[in-house]
Every structure is written in C-alpha cells, then in structure tokens.
Amino acid sequence: MPIIGTIASSISGNLYSASYDSIATTTLTGTASSVTFSSIPAGYTHLQIRSNVLASGNTNGGIQMNFNSDTASNYSNHWMFGNGSSAGAGNTPNDTFIYGGFGLYSTFPTVFVSDILDYANTNKGKTVRSLTGNERNGSGFVYMFSGNWRNTNAISTIVITPNSGTFNANSSFALYGIKVA
C-alpha cells in the first residue's frame, strides 16, 4: 500500500475497502427552499452527500448545510478555489452553516460531494470536506471546502439550503453511509 494510503488507513480505517450504502435520494419535481435528510441511522463510519443542483437566479451563492437544527455560530469554514486564470483561499471562523458547495445557476448545474467524517462519534466535533464546481461555457470553477461543526452530538438531521433563492426542479441529492473495514 502506498505511504499515503497507510497514513489514511491509520487515521480512519482502510479507505480502499470502504463500502457505500444508499440511505436516501431526492430529486426535486419543483422548486424547494431546502432539502432535509432526517432520522439518519447510526452504524456507519462516515456520511457522504452527492448532489447535482440547479437554482433560481444566477449567483455565486453558497450551498449551505446545518446539522440537527443548529443555526448558531458553531461552524467554521475554510476554502480554496480556482477558475483557470486565478485562485484564492479564505476562511470564516464563526459561521451559522457549513459550505457544501458554491455557485448557484439556473442553466449550469453545480455538483458537490461532501464527506461528513465520524458523524456519530459523540467524543468530538464533526469535520466536513467538500469538493464542488461547475462549468459555464469556459468560465467555470472548482472549490475545495473544509469545515467543522463544534458540537459532539451525533448528526441525525442534515438540512441543505441555498444562501439565496431556491433549488430548481431536477436538482438531485443523495445521502450515503460509508462503512470502513
């Protein structure tokens, strides 16, 4: 096994032999101001959300996640981004949400994959890492986010919202449970 794989294996189990179980999938038939995954079962090591989103308006808006109805300033976000001609980075230490994705457009889908690590562990806060991007006829971008929810409760509910407007019909959201051997 490569050195990186050995290090990753010792941190959170062998990622090369992880299995992904579908927990819930939602494809919108109309507009929605949020998507909620509730009654998330215990028994997995991590969670993963995969999404393909269209939204009202054309804004560089964020796709936000809250856990267990917590909307207080208990979240931190860090990001790096690039668009082929420029790059940047930033952070916000006391947000009221975690970024799952960025870039909301009605004609160009934005995709994101978010890993929620150790979601059921009640001995530590929760870490989230997300990769998101879209292509807008040569002017797309990619973002990498990491975030922290400073709460030790197991995550049982995830609410995903656009920071403005609504999600459009045909936006899809899938929640997976990851079992690491």
Short mmCIF file of the C-alpha atoms (twelve columns), coordinates in Angstrom:
data_MODEL
# 
_entry.id   MODEL 
# 
loop_
_atom_site.group_PDB 
_atom_site.id 
_atom_site.type_symbol 
_atom_site.label_atom_id 
_atom_site.label_alt_id 
_atom_site.label_comp_id 
_atom_site.label_asym_id 
_atom_site.label_seq_id 
_atom_site.Cartn_x 
_atom_site.Cartn_y 
_atom_site.Cartn_z 
_atom_site.pdbx_PDB_model_num 
ATOM 1   C CA . MET A 1   0.000   0.000  0.000   1 
ATOM 2   C CA . PRO A 2   1.386   3.477  -0.786  1 
ATOM 3   C CA . ILE A 3   2.546   5.623  2.122   1 
ATOM 4   C CA . ILE A 4   -0.434  7.986  1.798   1 
ATOM 5   C CA . GLY A 5   -2.812  5.002  1.895   1 
ATOM 6   C CA . THR A 6   -1.083  3.682  5.004   1 
ATOM 7   C CA . ILE A 7   -1.412  7.055  6.732   1 
ATOM 8   C CA . ALA A 8   -5.081  7.396  5.718   1 
ATOM 9   C CA . SER A 9   -5.740  3.833  6.854   1 
ATOM 10  C CA . SER A 10  -4.317  4.502  10.285  1 
ATOM 11  C CA . ILE A 11  -6.367  7.698  10.672  1 
ATOM 12  C CA . SER A 12  -9.883  6.478  9.890   1 
ATOM 13  C CA . GLY A 13  -9.831  2.863  8.724   1 
ATOM 14  C CA . ASN A 14  -8.881  1.485  5.349   1 
ATOM 15  C CA . LEU A 15  -10.435 3.862  2.821   1 
ATOM 16  C CA . TYR A 16  -9.589  1.468  -0.018  1 
ATOM 17  C CA . SER A 17  -12.065 -1.114 1.240   1 
ATOM 18  C CA . ALA A 18  -14.929 1.196  2.221   1 
ATOM 19  C CA . SER A 19  -18.461 0.303  1.210   1 
ATOM 20  C CA . TYR A 20  -21.128 2.892  0.397   1 
ATOM 21  C CA . ASP A 21  -24.777 2.222  1.278   1 
ATOM 22  C CA . SER A 22  -27.530 4.390  -0.139  1 
ATOM 23  C CA . ILE A 23  -29.550 5.892  2.724   1 
ATOM 24  C CA . ALA A 24  -31.797 8.366  0.866   1 
ATOM 25  C CA . THR A 25  -32.130 10.056 -2.522  1 
ATOM 26  C CA . THR A 26  -34.230 13.061 -3.501  1 
ATOM 27  C CA . THR A 27  -34.810 14.525 -6.968  1 
ATOM 28  C CA . LEU A 28  -36.902 17.683 -6.908  1 
ATOM 29  C CA . THR A 29  -40.001 17.868 -9.121  1 
ATOM 30  C CA . GLY A 30  -40.471 21.588 -8.363  1 
ATOM 31  C CA . THR A 31  -38.605 24.342 -6.575  1 
ATOM 32  C CA . ALA A 32  -37.602 23.943 -2.922  1 
ATOM 33  C CA . SER A 33  -36.077 26.279 -0.361  1 
ATOM 34  C CA . SER A 34  -34.308 23.360 1.346   1 
ATOM 35  C CA . VAL A 35  -33.711 19.618 1.291   1 
ATOM 36  C CA . THR A 36  -33.696 17.650 4.543   1 
ATOM 37  C CA . PHE A 37  -32.248 14.257 5.396   1 
ATOM 38  C CA . SER A 38  -33.653 13.199 8.775   1 
ATOM 39  C CA . SER A 39  -33.594 10.127 11.002  1 
ATOM 40  C CA . ILE A 40  -30.092 9.337  9.761   1 
ATOM 41  C CA . PRO A 41  -29.231 5.880  11.084  1 
ATOM 42  C CA . ALA A 42  -26.175 5.162  13.219  1 
ATOM 43  C CA . GLY A 43  -23.845 2.335  12.266  1 
ATOM 44  C CA . TYR A 44  -21.695 3.977  9.616   1 
ATOM 45  C CA . THR A 45  -18.236 5.445  9.970   1 
ATOM 46  C CA . HIS A 46  -18.881 8.495  7.760   1 
ATOM 47  C CA . LEU A 47  -21.605 10.031 5.581   1 
ATOM 48  C CA . GLN A 48  -21.362 11.313 2.019   1 
ATOM 49  C CA . ILE A 49  -23.715 13.658 0.167   1 
ATOM 50  C CA . ARG A 50  -23.623 13.795 -3.636  1 
ATOM 51  C CA . SER A 51  -25.594 16.461 -5.420  1 
ATOM 52  C CA . ASN A 52  -26.293 17.991 -8.808  1 
ATOM 53  C CA . VAL A 53  -28.018 21.358 -8.305  1 
ATOM 54  C CA . LEU A 54  -29.814 23.944 -10.401 1 
ATOM 55  C CA . ALA A 55  -31.083 27.057 -8.629  1 
ATOM 56  C CA . SER A 56  -33.138 30.172 -9.188  1 
ATOM 57  C CA . GLY A 57  -31.138 33.146 -10.395 1 
ATOM 58  C CA . ASN A 58  -27.517 33.135 -11.414 1 
ATOM 59  C CA . THR A 59  -25.412 33.961 -8.401  1 
ATOM 60  C CA . ASN A 60  -22.143 32.841 -6.957  1 
ATOM 61  C CA . GLY A 61  -24.136 31.721 -3.962  1 
ATOM 62  C CA . GLY A 62  -23.291 29.111 -1.405  1 
ATOM 63  C CA . ILE A 63  -24.908 25.761 -0.775  1 
ATOM 64  C CA . GLN A 64  -25.202 25.537 2.987   1 
ATOM 65  C CA . MET A 65  -25.630 22.645 5.434   1 
ATOM 66  C CA . ASN A 66  -26.882 22.675 9.018   1 
ATOM 67  C CA . PHE A 67  -26.872 19.739 11.412  1 
ATOM 68  C CA . ASN A 68  -29.552 18.855 13.973  1 
ATOM 69  C CA . SER A 69  -31.332 22.229 13.530  1 
ATOM 70  C CA . ASP A 70  -28.267 24.127 14.844  1 
ATOM 71  C CA . THR A 71  -28.172 27.588 13.252  1 
ATOM 72  C CA . ALA A 72  -25.923 29.218 15.887  1 
ATOM 73  C CA . SER A 73  -22.355 30.360 15.123  1 
ATOM 74  C CA . ASN A 74  -20.917 26.887 15.792  1 
ATOM 75  C CA . TYR A 75  -19.424 26.238 12.364  1 
ATOM 76  C CA . SER A 76  -16.080 27.092 10.752  1 
ATOM 77  C CA . ASN A 77  -15.284 27.070 7.022   1 
ATOM 78  C CA . HIS A 78  -12.057 27.075 5.004   1 
ATOM 79  C CA . TRP A 79  -11.785 27.080 1.215   1 
ATOM 80  C CA . MET A 80  -9.528  27.196 -1.822  1 
ATOM 81  C CA . PHE A 81  -10.757 27.884 -5.346  1 
ATOM 82  C CA . GLY A 82  -9.572  28.282 -8.897  1 
ATOM 83  C CA . ASN A 83  -11.113 29.106 -12.251 1 
ATOM 84  C CA . GLY A 84  -8.270  28.528 -14.717 1 
ATOM 85  C CA . SER A 85  -6.940  32.075 -14.537 1 
ATOM 86  C CA . SER A 86  -6.956  32.921 -10.840 1 
ATOM 87  C CA . ALA A 87  -7.001  31.212 -7.459  1 
ATOM 88  C CA . GLY A 88  -7.789  32.188 -3.908  1 
ATOM 89  C CA . ALA A 89  -8.492  30.989 -0.407  1 
ATOM 90  C CA . GLY A 90  -10.364 32.118 2.666   1 
ATOM 91  C CA . ASN A 91  -11.979 31.189 5.925   1 
ATOM 92  C CA . THR A 92  -14.795 32.138 8.274   1 
ATOM 93  C CA . PRO A 93  -14.367 31.033 11.896  1 
ATOM 94  C CA . ASN A 94  -17.893 31.535 13.283  1 
ATOM 95  C CA . ASP A 95  -20.467 30.744 10.611  1 
ATOM 96  C CA . THR A 96  -24.038 29.584 11.096  1 
ATOM 97  C CA . PHE A 97  -23.620 26.780 8.485   1 
ATOM 98  C CA . ILE A 98  -21.075 24.576 6.700   1 
ATOM 99  C CA . TYR A 99  -20.466 25.073 2.982   1 
ATOM 100 C CA . GLY A 100 -21.340 22.044 0.875   1 
ATOM 101 C CA . GLY A 101 -20.985 23.733 -2.477  1 
ATOM 102 C CA . PHE A 102 -20.724 27.031 -4.265  1 
ATOM 103 C CA . GLY A 103 -22.150 28.593 -7.411  1 
ATOM 104 C CA . LEU A 104 -25.896 28.547 -7.957  1 
ATOM 105 C CA . TYR A 105 -27.130 28.882 -11.526 1 
ATOM 106 C CA . SER A 106 -30.392 28.169 -13.317 1 
ATOM 107 C CA . THR A 107 -28.758 26.969 -16.541 1 
ATOM 108 C CA . PHE A 108 -25.409 25.492 -15.404 1 
ATOM 109 C CA . PRO A 109 -25.554 22.650 -12.872 1 
ATOM 110 C CA . THR A 110 -23.289 22.784 -9.846  1 
ATOM 111 C CA . VAL A 111 -22.113 19.477 -8.444  1 
ATOM 112 C CA . PHE A 112 -20.784 18.804 -4.988  1 
ATOM 113 C CA . VAL A 113 -19.608 15.855 -2.927  1 
ATOM 114 C CA . SER A 114 -19.396 16.316 0.848   1 
ATOM 115 C CA . ASP A 115 -17.874 13.824 3.276   1 
ATOM 116 C CA . ILE A 116 -19.081 14.162 6.866   1 
ATOM 117 C CA . LEU A 117 -16.479 12.368 8.951   1 
ATOM 118 C CA . ASP A 118 -17.244 10.478 12.166  1 
ATOM 119 C CA . TYR A 119 -20.816 11.814 12.159  1 
ATOM 120 C CA . ALA A 120 -21.962 9.544  15.004  1 
ATOM 121 C CA . ASN A 121 -18.908 9.905  17.250  1 
ATOM 122 C CA . THR A 122 -20.017 11.722 20.419  1 
ATOM 123 C CA . ASN A 123 -16.462 12.342 21.640  1 
ATOM 124 C CA . LYS A 124 -15.503 15.076 19.161  1 
ATOM 125 C CA . GLY A 125 -16.739 17.798 16.830  1 
ATOM 126 C CA . LYS A 126 -17.588 16.938 13.229  1 
ATOM 127 C CA . THR A 127 -15.350 17.596 10.226  1 
ATOM 128 C CA . VAL A 128 -16.688 18.062 6.695   1 
ATOM 129 C CA . ARG A 129 -14.742 18.156 3.440   1 
ATOM 130 C CA . SER A 130 -16.389 19.104 0.149   1 
ATOM 131 C CA . LEU A 131 -15.423 19.350 -3.490  1 
ATOM 132 C CA . THR A 132 -17.657 21.438 -5.741  1 
ATOM 133 C CA . GLY A 133 -17.629 23.070 -9.140  1 
ATOM 134 C CA . ASN A 134 -19.387 23.840 -12.365 1 
ATOM 135 C CA . GLU A 135 -18.627 24.605 -15.991 1 
ATOM 136 C CA . ARG A 136 -20.183 27.704 -17.570 1 
ATOM 137 C CA . ASN A 137 -19.025 27.584 -21.187 1 
ATOM 138 C CA . GLY A 138 -15.391 28.221 -20.313 1 
ATOM 139 C CA . SER A 139 -15.871 30.258 -17.158 1 
ATOM 140 C CA . GLY A 140 -16.379 27.559 -14.554 1 
ATOM 141 C CA . PHE A 141 -14.530 26.951 -11.311 1 
ATOM 142 C CA . VAL A 142 -13.671 24.405 -8.659  1 
ATOM 143 C CA . TYR A 143 -13.778 24.859 -4.870  1 
ATOM 144 C CA . MET A 144 -12.446 22.707 -2.066  1 
ATOM 145 C CA . PHE A 145 -14.024 23.307 1.339   1 
ATOM 146 C CA . SER A 146 -13.284 22.001 4.791   1 
ATOM 147 C CA . GLY A 147 -15.403 22.796 7.778   1 
ATOM 148 C CA . ASN A 148 -16.054 21.986 11.390  1 
ATOM 149 C CA . TRP A 149 -19.217 21.771 13.467  1 
ATOM 150 C CA . ARG A 150 -18.210 22.452 17.052  1 
ATOM 151 C CA . ASN A 151 -20.665 20.033 18.616  1 
ATOM 152 C CA . THR A 152 -20.196 16.472 19.882  1 
ATOM 153 C CA . ASN A 153 -23.786 15.307 19.232  1 
ATOM 154 C CA . ALA A 154 -24.273 12.569 16.656  1 
ATOM 155 C CA . ILE A 155 -25.692 14.001 13.422  1 
ATOM 156 C CA . SER A 156 -29.270 12.802 12.880  1 
ATOM 157 C CA . THR A 157 -30.568 15.561 10.561  1 
ATOM 158 C CA . ILE A 158 -28.945 17.481 7.693   1 
ATOM 159 C CA . VAL A 159 -30.682 20.481 6.097   1 
ATOM 160 C CA . ILE A 160 -29.257 21.755 2.788   1 
ATOM 161 C CA . THR A 161 -30.241 25.259 1.635   1 
ATOM 162 C CA . PRO A 162 -29.142 27.791 -0.975  1 
ATOM 163 C CA . ASN A 163 -27.961 31.036 0.634   1 
ATOM 164 C CA . SER A 164 -30.492 32.829 -1.580  1 
ATOM 165 C CA . GLY A 165 -33.328 31.766 -3.844  1 
ATOM 166 C CA . THR A 166 -34.448 28.182 -4.276  1 
ATOM 167 C CA . PHE A 167 -33.268 24.880 -5.678  1 
ATOM 168 C CA . ASN A 168 -34.911 24.200 -9.055  1 
ATOM 169 C CA . ALA A 169 -36.682 21.095 -10.341 1 
ATOM 170 C CA . ASN A 170 -34.373 18.204 -11.309 1 
ATOM 171 C CA . SER A 171 -31.836 19.047 -8.613  1 
ATOM 172 C CA . SER A 172 -30.792 15.769 -7.020  1 
ATOM 173 C CA . PHE A 173 -29.388 14.955 -3.589  1 
ATOM 174 C CA . ALA A 174 -28.166 11.550 -2.402  1 
ATOM 175 C CA . LEU A 175 -27.041 10.526 1.084   1 
ATOM 176 C CA . TYR A 176 -24.708 7.565  1.564   1 
ATOM 177 C CA . GLY A 177 -23.415 5.821  4.640   1 
ATOM 178 C CA . ILE A 178 -19.761 4.763  4.466   1 
ATOM 179 C CA . LYS A 179 -18.622 1.640  6.288   1 
ATOM 180 C CA . VAL A 180 -14.864 1.411  6.633   1 
ATOM 181 C CA . ALA A 181 -13.375 -2.054 7.170   1 
# 
